[in-house]
Amino acid sequence: MYLIKKTLFFLFIITVNTYLFAQENTTYYISYDKIPGNIVLDDIEYKFLIDFIYKIDIIKSIYIKLPKKKRNLQQTLNDIEKVSNLRFTRIDNTHFYVSNLNVIMIQENEVINNFLTKGIHKNTDGSYALNLNKLELLPGLIEPDVLESIQQFPNIISTDETSSNMNVRGGEFYQNSIIWDDINIYLTGHFFGMISAFNPYVSDKINFYDKATNAKYDERVSSVTDIRTSDLIAKKTKFQLGINTISSDGILTLPLIKEKMDLQLSYRRSYEHLYETSSFKKYEEKAFQHAKIQNENFNFNDYNAKINIQINNKNTIHLSMIHIDNDLDNTRIDNTKTYNDILDIENTGYSAKWVRNWTDRIKQKTSYSTSKYALFYNLKTIHTPSFSSYLNKKNNIKDTKISTDLNFHLKKGNVLNFGYQYKKQQVNFKIKNKKDIIYTLDKDDSSVETHSLYSGLTMQKTLNYFIYLGVRANYYKNFESYKVEPRFMINKYFTPFFKFQITGEFKNQIVHQIEETILGSYTIENKLWRLSNNQNIPMISSNHFSSEISYERNKWNIQASVYHKTINGISSLSLGYLNPNNNIFHKGNTIIKGASIQIDKNFGKINSWINYSYMDANSRFNGIYNDAYFTSNIEIKHALNTAITYKNKNFQIAINWKYRTGKPFSILNYDSNNNTYLKEINTKNLPDFHRLDISSTYKFFFSKKKKTKGQVGVSVRNLYNNKNIIARVYSGNNSINEPVVYRDFKALGITPNFTFRVFF
């Protein structure tokens, strides 16, 4: 209670102080030299601490030019109206609606960019777009976590309460494609997925597809998260420093050649080796429960760099790199034995992109990228000073991709694109054990080359419908196999405010992540990446169809959807308690049926939303449970997410309550010989999950000159400290007569967080 009272007092003080800041009459020297409209609006928002509501697609195509002059807010808006077709309508003291006089009728058919909160909008093609530079506060977060922000959308749940391991419409988390500046990322989280591996203050824009994926995207069968850093040349040096209860970071944007070249750098690292906060301990308790951790040294870091080069008006080049690293060194003593765990997981990627504007209507993007993932784990057991044994695991991926994409802007707003992609994936792993002799428990070393052609057509002949038709053809050279993936999306507008959408897609995936249960319960990280061999480990394929109705008017946004997804070619190792002498792969499929409803209402300074999701997911594997279907272990039958946010100038507060039914688990029994067997698979459910989160941030300037900006924030996750159980895991019986035990894994308890950030 003391922590809650202290938090509320802090929020009260901030609320009072916000009224002391008035930006209406503040003046700045303002000039723009043919700058895209959305960039201009971002700059005005930053200077005057206001918010614009607009549809980005009809703003970014307008270029604004203003001579350098000292202006206040109203003068700035008036001058922009004089030199463009933009018009500004004041909603309240800090919110303005922006319209384009040339496309007023079209704009009524588009979705306004505030979906849930400012900085998120839903595109006409059904995908979500997040602008992290403009993203307002989300409940439970005091910083805009890239992946956890996505979990606010309907039909997206993280069953293990992590940032990176999210289940999208019933798919497994490894079936989600995460791309950073054209680089495929295989390590997407720090702290075993608890924190997104991407610095949110570097990421500029995100496109998220949970259905009707654009044909240019390959691989994963569930979703695509395309993360982009800024391609714009910085005009001035910018520097950021930030710290929270888990890590600290720094970001530098440096112009190298005026309007021709810039450099972007960032570095983030945990500081547990210097000081361990209570929040860090809470994360450790969750991540390492049942893992026999005693004297550990755990740290993570990530850094990235980017160079933008403007060669001329028609050609630009973008060079990017990213590095993600997690390290653990743990020593424990158990009776007379000493155990040492060493874990190192890294992902390093590089990309180069060339953008060529052939004409005003033809644009080409050509890119090269490579991603290298490496996992090393070693468990050393010292039995006596002269004798030791070890268990060693390695997993490596090299992903190389070359692609080129052409876009043709046709008449009446139609767009045709097509492209080619070459991709090579090399995956190997090896698990060794050494006691008296060294022997290999499991290993694999394989590669797959894929050639792909794709094309897509976007049509909007009238104001009554919007259509996307796409197809992707993949040739897997190693398998001599062809796969064709049609994708479509149709929006039908019955009125400017009411529309119906239907989508469909077919997708394939050749990379898997599996659990190596052969290692028992002693390892900390037991998931491995491996490639399909088109035999006992088949290629994953999916078909996914959905329909949606939506209504948007008077700041109400209501949408309801249903979907049906089938995922074929999934594989699973026999669990030890099924057959301790025979760990084999079983092929299977999952059928998911789901529905959701989302209601979002904006009251000016207050945003509120509620969404409900329903899922029915059933799996079947050859040789398990008499080949019958049973409830999938990722099924969350009912999920409810409700939130309310308030913003007044530079102060924000958000409250969120989440509820969902518990995960299913299996019932074990014993036969007459005391051998364990599965009586029922996933017929029981864990207790229901629910938690309350609260967060608040406050922005301010350090001086009257307003050159240095600051931000403080505080949050409390699981405010009433509910003891949620998120998984029940059986282990043991990996050898004859070894008993089977189960362990319950708990979610985070009450966890405070604090952040302080300075923008120079």
Buried (B, 14 or more C-beta within 10 A) or exposed (E): EEEBEEBEEBBEEBBEEBEEBEBEEBEBEBEBEEBBBBBBBBBBBBBBBBBBBBBBBBBBEBBBEBEEEEBBBEEBBEBBEEBBBBBBEEBEEBBBEBBBEBBEEBBBBBBBBBBBBBBBBBBBBBBBBBBBBBBBBBBBBBBBBBBBBBBBBBBBBBBBBBBBBBBBBBBBBBBBBBBBBBBBBBBBBBBBBBBBBBBBBBBBBBBBBBBBBBBBBBBBBBBBBBBBBBBBBBEEEBBBBBBBBBBBBBBBBBBEEEEEBBBBBBBBBBBBEEEBBEBBEBBBBBBBEEBEBEEBEBBBBBBBBBBBBBEEEEEBBBBBBBBBBBBBBBBBEEEEEBBBBBBBBBBBBBBBBBBBBEEEEEBBBBBBBBBBBBBBBBBBBBEEEEEBBBBBBBBBBBBBBBBBBBBBBEEEBBBBBBBBBBBBBBBBBBBBBBEEEEEEBBEBEBEBBBBBBBBBBBBBEEEEBBBBBBBBBBBBEBBEBEBEBBBBBBBBBEEBBBBBBBBBBBBBBBBBBBEBBBBBBBBBBBEBBBBBBBEEBBBBBBBBBBBBBBBBEEBEBBBBBBBBBBBBBBBBBBBBBBEBEEBEBBBBBBBBBBBBBBBBBBEEBEBBBBBBBBBBBBBBBEBBBEEEBBBBBBBBBEBBBBBBBBBBBBBBBBBBBBBBBBBBBBEBEEEEEEBBEBEBBBEEBBEEBBBBBBBBBBBBBEEEEBEEBBBBBBBBBBBEBBEBBBBBEBBBBBEEEBEBEEEBBBBBBBBBBBBEBBBE
